[in-house]
């Protein structure tokens, strides 16, 4: 199925586009909205499972890749929020 490859290419590109954002979030420079990151993660994993059930394995792997990038953004943002709150409490 050619659609499997088109979906996979677009999804992988969306994942790679997020790598600079992931780098900044990992370093604590930015914080993403955790609701957006969390819901996007869940949605991408749901799409991945759906593609798997349709036997679109390449798309499944691509969605899993993009979903994992969003999951990391969620986790690092949550950690950065916790650090930010902790700093505010300790400076008082």
Long-range contacts (C-beta under 8 A, 24 or more apart in sequence): 1-56, 3-56, 4-51, 4-56, 4-57, 4-58, 4-59, 5-58, 7-51, 7-56, 7-58, 7-59, 7-62, 8-58, 8-59, 8-61, 8-62, 9-62, 11-44, 11-59, 11-62, 11-63, 11-65, 11-66, 12-62, 12-65, 12-66, 14-66, 15-62, 15-65, 15-66, 15-69, 18-66, 18-69, 18-70, 18-73, 19-69, 21-73, 22-69, 22-72, 22-73, 22-76, 25-72, 25-73, 25-76, 25-77, 25-80, 26-72, 26-76, 28-80, 28-83, 30-77, 30-80, 31-77, 31-80, 31-81, 31-84, 32-73, 32-74, 32-77, 33-77, 34-74, 34-77, 34-78, 34-81, 37-70, 37-71, 37-73, 37-74, 37-77, 38-74, 40-67, 40-70, 41-67, 41-70, 41-71, 41-74, 44-70
